[in-house]
Amino acid sequence: MSRLSIIIPSLGNVPLLEQGLVSVLTHRPDDCEIFIVLNERYADPYDLRDEVRFVDAPRGAGWSASVWAALTQTESPLVHILEPGVGVTEGWCETALREFADPSVAAVAPLVLSAPTRSKSAIVGIDYRVGGRPRPHRVQLAGQAKSATVVEDVFAPDRSGMFFRADLLRVLLSGATEIGDEWINVELGLALRGLGLKTRHAAAVQIVDARRTPRRRPTVEEAFRRAQGVERLFWRNAPTNGWTRSLLAHGAVVLSELWPRSNAGSMFVRLAGRVAAMRELDRYRDHWHRLDDLRHELRSTMPGDCRLDRAHEWIEVHAPATLPPRAEQHAA
């Protein structure tokens, strides 16, 4: 069994997949396996089957379904998930793996550079305001060494790349399908915090996300889904942050969106997305109870020091064999 599995979902973009894979194969660490998750046909023009393992996901599968497909195939205790097109640097894995020696660390967030040599700032993870507003945590880089201000723990890793304890990821991902892929990394990070576990940032673990996504106005459906996803994040995680504090801050966030600084059409679309998410309180209650049960069982399984490496029986009980459908599919 390898100590680490690197999972790269294609997400329907083969050119980006091949672009990022070059650096991964060049700098791959010892004792690891690489999973390429395909959601479309791939001819394998470079004959990579001796270098990587191909895993088939449903056609058009997104991040969550693709990662789940690989998780069902790996036995490694740790996984590293990279989005297609994201490059890596020499020795990028070793520091991240050492962070897991701390039994309270469940995930590691790399330093995400926008270019290998010209970056003046970098993303060290995701911040989350208690009112329900996630945003990238950016830091200024110090000199040519590309070292950033030390940030020990963050709310969540950036989705471009993250390290995770595999068994725990299976459990949390199976309970987060209704969030959707855009906010899945934030949901995972907040769930860890709710369990009393940490997402550790390691500045020495550097990956390069040089992808260029053109800015465009979101469609009505995209704006609705985005607002709905953010609202779901808030309600699923409000108890962890304290109800009074969360509700007061959330009211301020929603009011700021109603402030007439944008056109009325987009404002009402966002409001409709939030209202739609507010109507799912039964699901949130189920999530609160599930998280509370997991917290208590995790602590009773691993008394005192919360050692995740002794949680195998607990994991086997709570990780389903298949990924549940998303909330929109339930509604259908």
C-alpha positions in Angstrom: 0.0 0.0 0.0 1.4 3.4 -1.0 1.6 6.1 1.7 0.1 8.7 -0.7 -2.3 8.8 -3.6 -2.4 11.8 -5.9 -5.8 12.3 -7.5 -6.2 14.5 -10.6 -9.7 14.7 -12.0 -9.9 15.7 -15.7 -13.1 17.7 -15.2 -13.6 17.6 -19.0 -10.4 19.5 -19.8 -7.8 17.1 -21.2 -5.3 19.7 -22.4 -5.1 21.2 -18.9 -4.9 17.7 -17.4 -1.9 16.9 -19.6 -0.3 20.3 -18.9 -0.3 19.8 -15.1 0.5 16.1 -15.2 4.0 16.8 -16.7 5.3 18.5 -13.6 3.6 15.9 -11.3 5.3 13.0 -13.1 8.6 14.9 -13.1 8.6 15.6 -9.4 6.5 12.6 -8.1 7.6 11.5 -4.7 8.6 8.0 -3.8 6.0 5.5 -2.6 3.0 7.1 -4.2 0.4 6.3 -6.9 -1.3 8.7 -9.3 -4.9 8.4 -10.2 -6.3 10.2 -13.3 -10.1 10.4 -13.2 -11.7 10.7 -16.6 -15.2 11.9 -17.2 -14.9 11.6 -21.0 -13.1 9.4 -23.5 -9.3 9.6 -23.5 -7.1 8.1 -26.1 -3.9 8.2 -23.9 -1.6 9.4 -26.7 1.4 9.5 -24.4 1.0 5.9 -23.3 0.8 6.8 -19.6 -0.8 3.6 -18.3 2.6 2.4 -16.8 2.9 5.7 -15.0 -0.6 6.4 -13.7 -3.9 4.6 -13.0 -6.9 5.7 -15.0 -10.3 5.7 -13.2 -13.6 6.1 -15.0 -16.1 8.5 -13.6 -19.6 9.1 -14.9 -19.6 11.2 -18.1 -19.5 14.9 -17.2 -18.8 14.2 -13.5 -17.7 17.1 -11.5 -15.1 17.4 -8.7 -16.9 15.5 -6.0 -18.0 12.6 -8.1 -14.6 12.3 -9.7 -12.7 12.4 -6.4 -15.1 9.8 -5.0 -14.4 7.5 -7.9 -10.7 7.6 -7.1 -11.3 7.2 -3.3 -13.0 3.9 -4.0 -9.9 2.6 -5.7 -7.1 3.7 -3.3 -6.0 2.2 0.0 -3.5 4.9 0.8 -4.0 6.7 4.1 -3.4 10.1 2.6 -4.6 11.7 -0.6 -3.5 14.8 -2.5 -6.1 16.2 -4.9 -4.9 18.5 -7.7 -7.2 20.2 -10.2 -6.2 19.8 -13.9 -3.6 22.3 -15.1 -2.1 22.8 -11.6 1.7 22.3 -11.5 3.9 21.3 -8.7 7.5 22.0 -7.5 10.3 19.7 -6.5 9.8 18.1 -3.1 6.3 19.7 -2.7 4.8 16.7 -0.9 7.3 16.0 1.9 6.5 18.9 4.2 2.8 18.3 3.8 3.1 14.6 4.7 5.1 15.5 7.9 2.3 17.8 9.0 0.1 14.7 9.4 2.3 13.6 12.3 0.1 15.9 14.3 -2.9 13.8 15.0 -5.2 16.8 15.1 -4.3 17.8 11.5 -6.8 16.3 9.0 -5.9 18.4 5.9 -3.0 20.5 4.6 -3.4 23.5 2.4 -0.5 24.3 0.1 0.8 27.7 -0.9 -0.8 28.4 -4.3 1.3 30.5 -6.6 -0.2 32.1 -9.8 3.1 31.8 -11.6 6.4 29.9 -10.7 8.7 33.0 -10.7 6.6 36.2 -11.0 4.1 35.8 -8.2 4.0 38.7 -5.8 1.1 37.2 -3.7 -0.3 33.7 -3.2 -3.3 31.9 -1.8 -2.8 30.0 1.5 -6.3 28.8 1.8 -9.9 30.0 2.3 -11.2 32.4 4.9 -14.8 32.1 6.1 -16.6 34.9 7.8 -19.2 33.7 10.4 -21.9 35.6 8.4 -21.4 33.2 5.5 -18.9 34.8 3.2 -16.0 32.7 1.9 -13.0 34.3 0.2 -9.4 33.4 -0.7 -6.8 34.2 2.0 -4.0 36.0 0.1 -0.6 36.8 1.5 2.3 38.9 0.1 5.4 36.8 -0.8 8.7 37.7 0.7 11.6 38.0 -1.8 12.7 35.5 -4.3 12.5 32.6 -1.8 8.7 32.7 -2.3 8.2 32.3 1.4 5.0 33.7 2.8 3.9 35.1 6.2 3.4 32.1 8.4 -0.2 31.0 8.7 -0.5 27.9 10.7 -4.2 27.0 10.4 -6.8 28.1 7.9 -10.5 27.5 7.5 -10.2 25.4 4.4 -7.8 24.6 1.6 -8.1 26.1 -1.9 -9.7 23.7 -4.3 -6.8 23.9 -6.7 -4.8 21.5 -4.4 -5.3 19.9 -1.0 -3.9 17.0 1.1 -6.4 15.0 3.2 -6.7 11.9 5.4 -8.4 9.5 2.9 -10.7 7.8 5.3 -12.0 11.0 6.8 -12.5 12.5 3.4 -14.7 9.6 2.5 -17.0 10.3 5.4 -17.2 14.0 5.0 -17.6 14.0 1.2 -20.5 11.5 1.5 -22.3 14.0 3.7 -21.6 17.1 1.6 -23.1 16.4 -1.8 -25.8 19.0 -1.6 -23.3 21.8 -1.4 -22.1 21.4 -5.0 -18.6 21.5 -6.3 -17.9 25.3 -6.2 -17.9 25.4 -2.4 -17.1 21.8 -1.5 -13.6 22.6 -0.2 -15.1 25.2 2.1 -17.7 22.8 3.4 -15.0 20.1 4.0 -12.8 22.6 6.0 -15.8 23.9 8.0 -16.8 20.3 8.8 -13.3 19.5 10.1 -13.5 22.6 12.3 -16.8 21.4 13.6 -15.2 18.1 14.5 -12.4 19.9 16.4 -9.8 19.0 13.7 -7.4 21.3 11.8 -6.6 22.3 8.3 -2.9 23.2 8.4 -1.2 25.6 6.0 2.4 24.8 5.0 4.2 27.6 3.2 6.9 25.2 2.0 4.3 23.1 0.1 4.0 25.0 -3.1 1.9 24.4 -6.2 1.4 26.6 -9.3 -2.0 27.5 -10.6 -1.2 29.4 -13.8 -4.6 28.8 -15.3 -6.3 31.8 -16.8 -10.1 32.0 -16.4 -11.6 34.9 -18.4 -13.9 37.1 -16.3 -17.5 37.0 -17.4 -20.9 37.8 -16.0 -22.5 34.7 -14.6 -25.7 33.4 -16.1 -28.9 33.7 -14.1 -28.7 30.0 -13.2 -25.0 30.3 -12.1 -25.8 33.3 -10.0 -28.8 31.5 -8.4 -26.7 28.4 -7.7 -23.8 30.4 -6.3 -26.1 32.3 -3.8 -27.9 29.0 -2.9 -24.5 27.3 -2.2 -23.3 30.1 0.0 -26.5 30.1 1.9 -26.3 26.4 2.4 -22.8 26.7 3.7 -24.0 29.2 6.3 -26.9 27.2 7.7 -24.9 23.9 7.7 -22.1 25.4 9.8 -23.8 28.2 11.8 -24.0 26.1 15.1 -20.3 25.6 15.1 -19.7 29.4 15.1 -22.5 30.2 17.6 -26.0 31.0 16.7 -26.2 34.6 18.0 -23.0 35.7 16.4 -23.7 33.9 13.2 -27.2 35.2 12.7 -26.2 38.8 13.4 -23.3 38.6 11.0 -25.4 36.8 8.4 -28.0 39.5 8.5 -25.3 42.1 7.7 -24.1 40.0 4.7 -27.5 39.6 3.2 -28.3 43.3 3.7 -25.1 44.3 1.9 -26.3 42.3 -1.1 -29.6 44.2 -1.1 -27.8 47.5 -1.1 -28.5 49.2 -4.5 -25.1 49.0 -5.9 -25.9 46.5 -8.6 -28.7 46.0 -11.0 -32.0 44.9 -9.5 -32.2 41.8 -11.6 -29.0 40.3 -10.3 -29.9 41.3 -6.7 -33.2 39.5 -6.9 -31.6 36.4 -8.4 -29.1 36.2 -5.5 -31.9 36.8 -3.0 -34.0 34.0 -4.6 -31.0 31.6 -4.4 -30.6 32.4 -0.7 -34.4 32.0 0.0 -34.4 28.6 -1.8 -31.6 27.4 0.5 -33.4 28.7 3.6 -36.3 26.4 2.8 -34.1 23.3 3.4 -34.0 23.5 7.2 -34.8 19.8 7.6 -31.7 18.9 5.7 -29.6 21.2 7.9 -31.0 19.7 11.0 -30.0 16.3 9.8 -26.5 17.6 9.0 -26.2 19.1 12.5 -27.2 15.9 14.2 -24.9 13.9 12.0 -21.9 16.1 12.7 -22.7 16.1 16.4 -22.8 12.3 16.3 -19.6 12.1 14.4 -17.9 14.5 16.9 -18.9 12.4 19.9 -18.1 9.1 18.3 -14.8 10.3 17.0 -13.8 11.5 20.4 -14.9 8.3 22.1 -13.1 6.2 19.5 -9.9 8.3 19.9 -9.9 9.5 23.5 -7.6 12.2 24.7 -5.3 13.0 21.8 -7.9 12.5 19.0 -5.6 10.2 17.0 -7.1 9.8 13.6 -4.9 6.8 12.8 -7.0 4.7 15.3 -10.3 5.5 13.6 -10.7 2.7 11.1 -13.7 1.0 12.7 -15.4 4.4 13.0 -14.7 5.2 9.4 -16.0 1.9 8.1 -19.3 2.5 9.8 -19.8 6.0 8.5 -18.4 5.9 4.9 -21.0 4.7 2.4 -20.0 2.5 -0.5 -21.5 5.0 -3.0 -21.7 8.8 -3.1 -25.2 10.0 -2.4 -26.9 12.1 -5.1 -26.9 15.9 -4.9 -29.8 17.7 -3.3 -31.1 18.9 -6.7 -31.4 15.2 -7.8 -33.3 14.4 -4.5 -35.7 17.2 -5.3 -36.3 15.8 -8.8 
